Amino acid sequence: MMENRAFLTLCEAYEHACLRRDVLRCSAEKDDETLIKSEEECRSLEAAAIAYIREQRKFSGLR
């Protein structure tokens, strides 16, 4: 699975989204709307990665 380019791209997008979210959290000037959208993006990407892993486990026979 780690060799799968789509999965690696998804993980990279998740990492970047979470880094942007963390920057917003630490920012002196708070923009709540942008932070909420960033939180949603992180959760969405995380859910997509988990779904991908679960789907790959089905096909590989892993539990």
N, C-alpha and C positions, 0 to 999 in steps of 0.2 A: 504494500500500500504506500509506503514512503517513497517509492520510486514513481508513483503516479503523479504526473505533472499537474493534473487538475486539482488533486488534493493538496499538493504543495502550494499552488496558486491560492487556493482557498485559505490555507493556513497563513500565508503571507498577508492576504487581505485582512484577515482577522487580527493579526498582530499589528498591522498599521492602524486599523480602526481603533483598537484598544489603546495604542500609543496616543492617537489624536484625542481620544476620550480622556486619558490621564492628563494630558496637557491642559485640556479645558477645565478639568477638576482643580488643577493647581493654579490656574490663571487668576491674577489679581482682579481682573474685570470679568465677572461672571455673566455668561450668556446662557440662561437656563434652557431656552428653546433649543439651542445648538447642542447643549450637553445632553438633553433628553434624546434628541435625534441620534447622537453619537452612541448613547447607551443602547438604543434600539438596534442600531447597526451592528454593534458588538454581539448582542444577544442573537440576532438573526444569523450572523456568520457562524457563531458558535453552534447554533442549532443545525445549520447546514453541514458543518463538519461532523457533528455527532451522527446525523442522519446518514452521511456518506460512509462513515465507519461501520455503522450498523448494517448498511446495505452490503458492504464488502464482506462482512463477516457471514452474512447469509450465503453468499456465493462460495466462500472458501470453506464453509463447514465449521468455522470457529464459533464458539459460544462464550 
